C-alpha cells in the first residue's frame, strides 16, 4: 500500500477514536443529573489502550486528563481503592463521613 493510503487509514482510525470519546462525553452529559456536569461539562472522557496509555480524549474540560493515566495505572495494578483520591491520580479530595461522600 502507498504512503498516502496509510496516512488516509491512520486519519480515519484516529478520528474514529476521537469520535468515540466525544460520544462518551455526550452520553455523560445527556444522562447526568448534576448541574455541574450539565452546565460546564466539568468532567473528562478518554480512550486508553491495554497498557493504560491515553489514545483519544473527548471534548470536555481537559484539566482532568492529567489524572487519567495515573488512575488507570492504579486500576490496572489491581489496586481496588477509590481512584478519586490524590494518591491514586484524582484531582479532588473526597472524605467519607457518616456513610456519605463529601468533597
C-alpha positions in Angstrom: 0.0 0.0 0.0 1.2 3.5 -0.7 2.2 6.0 2.0 -0.9 8.1 1.1 -3.1 5.2 1.8 -1.5 4.6 5.1 -1.9 8.2 6.1 -5.6 8.1 5.0 -6.3 5.0 7.0 -4.5 6.4 10.0 -6.6 9.6 9.9 -9.8 7.6 9.6 -8.9 5.4 12.6 -7.7 8.4 14.7 -10.9 10.4 14.0 -13.0 7.3 14.8 -11.3 7.1 18.3 -11.8 10.8 18.9 -15.5 10.5 17.9 -16.0 7.6 20.3 -14.5 9.7 23.2 -16.8 12.6 22.2 -19.8 10.3 22.2 -18.9 9.1 25.7 -18.8 12.7 26.8 -22.2 13.4 25.2 -23.7 10.3 26.9 -22.5 11.5 30.3 -23.9 15.0 29.6 -27.3 13.6 28.4 -27.7 11.1 31.3 -26.3 13.3 34.2 -28.5 14.8 36.9 -25.6 17.1 38.1 -25.9 20.8 37.3 -22.1 21.0 37.4 -21.8 18.4 34.7 -24.6 19.7 32.5 -23.7 23.4 32.9 -19.9 23.4 32.5 -19.0 19.9 31.2 -16.7 19.7 34.2 -15.6 16.1 33.5 -13.4 14.2 31.1 -13.6 11.2 28.9 -10.8 9.3 27.3 -10.0 6.0 25.5 -6.9 4.2 26.6 -5.0 1.2 25.3 -4.4 -2.1 27.1 -1.3 -0.6 28.8 -3.2 2.4 30.1 -1.9 4.9 27.6 -4.4 7.5 26.5 -5.1 7.4 22.8 -8.1 9.7 22.5 -9.9 12.3 24.6 -13.3 13.8 24.5 -14.1 17.5 24.0 -14.6 18.4 27.6 -12.6 20.2 30.2 -9.0 19.0 29.8 -7.9 19.7 33.4 -8.8 16.1 34.5 -6.9 14.4 31.7 -3.6 14.5 33.6 -5.1 12.2 36.2 -6.5 9.6 33.8 -3.2 7.7 33.1 -2.3 7.6 36.9 -5.8 6.5 37.9 -5.9 3.8 35.2 -2.5 2.5 36.1 -3.8 2.1 39.7 -6.8 0.1 38.4 -4.7 -2.0 36.1 -2.3 -2.7 39.0 -5.3 -4.2 40.8 -5.5 -1.5 43.4 -9.1 -1.6 44.4 -9.0 1.6 46.4 -11.0 4.6 45.2 -9.3 6.3 42.3 -10.6 9.8 43.2 -8.0 10.5 46.0 -4.8 12.3 45.3 -2.7 9.1 45.9 -4.5 7.4 43.0 -4.4 10.2 40.4 -7.6 12.0 41.4 -7.6 15.8 41.4 -10.1 16.5 44.2 -10.4 15.3 47.8 -13.3 13.2 48.9 -13.8 12.1 52.5 -16.3 9.5 53.7 -18.2 10.8 56.7 -21.4 9.3 58.2 -21.9 7.0 55.3 -22.0 9.7 52.7 -19.3 11.0 50.4 -18.4 14.7 50.8 -16.0 16.5 48.5 
